[in-house]
Amino acid sequence: MRRQDGALKFARMERFPMAGERIVSVDEVPDDTTVLFTVRETETDERREGILVRSNGSVTGWLNYCQHFTHVRLDKGSGAGLREEEIVCTNHGAMFDADTGQCTYGPCDGAYLQALDVRSTDGAVYLTDPDYRFDSVGPAETDDIDLTSTSNVEF
């Protein structure tokens, strides 16, 4: 291992301690919808949205983008729909297993949501993904206009 690689690894350990960066308390993650939050990619500083989902007694994290059309957000700011522990994309009805992120129904059947590493400890949820750093709770954009369609019709 070159010295530079070791220095980078050490810098990541400094920035991302074992517990990670606190997002919300576990109690703030509801059973019937999602929690929307914003992260930044560590290499590019690009803002992205993530969601937290409670399923089978644990909390998982995913990037907030459907795998059919990746510009479509699952949680548009008021929580994504959940049905029997599956995340529902309201644009075209795709369903994603909340534990694995796998699309179980819809036009992207078999595709997976992009995971965000999170950890629940001491009553809080922490971002532990070395590729992202926590920015804020809520959407990446504060624009009130959402141009994504909620229609299930595709052209």
Residue pairs with C-beta under 8 A, 6 or more apart in sequence:
12 130
15 42
15 133
16 128
16 130
16 133
19 119
19 121
19 122
19 126
19 128
20 117
20 118
20 119
20 126
20 127
20 128
20 129
21 126
21 127
21 133
21 134
22 124
22 125
22 126
22 134
23 35
23 37
23 52
23 118
23 124
23 125
23 126
23 127
23 134
23 137
24 35
24 37
24 52
24 124
24 125
24 137
25 123
25 124
25 125
26 59
26 120
26 123
26 124
26 125
27 123
28 35
29 35
29 52
29 53
29 54
29 59
29 125
30 54
30 79
31 54
31 82
32 82
33 75
33 79
33 80
33 81
33 82
34 51
34 52
34 53
34 74
34 75
34 79
34 80
34 82
34 87
35 51
35 52
35 79
35 137
36 49
36 50
36 51
36 64
36 75
36 77
36 79
36 137
36 138
36 139
37 49
37 50
37 51
37 52
37 134
37 135
37 136
37 137
37 138
38 47
38 48
38 49
38 50
38 134
38 135
38 136
38 137
38 138
38 139
38 140
39 47
39 48
39 49
39 50
39 116
39 127
39 129
39 132
39 133
39 134
39 135
40 46
40 47
40 48
40 132
40 133
40 135
41 48
41 131
41 132
42 130
42 131
42 132
42 133
43 131
47 135
47 140
48 63
48 64
48 132
48 140
49 63
49 64
49 65
49 73
49 75
49 139
49 140
50 61
50 62
50 63
50 64
50 116
50 127
50 132
51 61
51 62
51 63
51 64
51 74
51 75
51 80
51 87
52 59
52 60
52 61
52 118
52 125
53 59
53 60
53 61
53 62
53 80
53 82
53 87
53 98
54 98
55 85
55 98
55 99
56 85
56 98
56 99
58 99
58 120
59 118
59 120
59 125
60 98
60 99
60 101
60 115
60 118
61 115
61 116
61 117
61 118
61 125
61 127
61 129
62 74
62 87
62 96
62 101
62 113
62 114
62 115
62 116
63 113
63 114
63 115
63 116
64 73
64 74
64 75
64 80
65 71
65 72
65 73
65 74
65 113
65 114
66 72
66 73
66 74
66 89
66 91
66 92
66 94
66 108
67 94
67 96
67 103
67 108
67 111
67 112
67 113
68 89
68 91
68 92
68 94
68 103
68 106
68 107
68 108
68 111
69 91
69 92
71 148
72 89
72 91
72 148
73 148
74 80
74 87
74 89
74 96
76 90
76 146
76 148
77 138
77 139
77 146
80 87
80 88
80 89
80 90
81 87
81 88
81 90
82 88
82 98
83 95
85 97
85 98
85 99
86 95
86 96
86 97
86 98
86 104
86 105
87 95
87 96
87 98
87 113
88 94
88 95
89 95
89 96
89 106
90 150
91 148
91 149
91 150
91 151
91 152
92 106
92 107
92 152
92 154
93 105
93 106
93 152
94 103
94 105
94 106
94 107
94 108
94 109
95 103
95 104
95 105
95 106
96 102
96 103
96 104
96 113
97 104
100 112
101 112
101 113
101 114
101 115
102 110
102 111
102 112
102 113
103 109
103 110
103 111
103 112
103 113
107 154
116 127
116 129
116 132
117 127
117 128
117 129
117 130
118 125
118 126
118 127
118 128
118 129
119 125
119 126
119 128
120 126
127 133
127 134
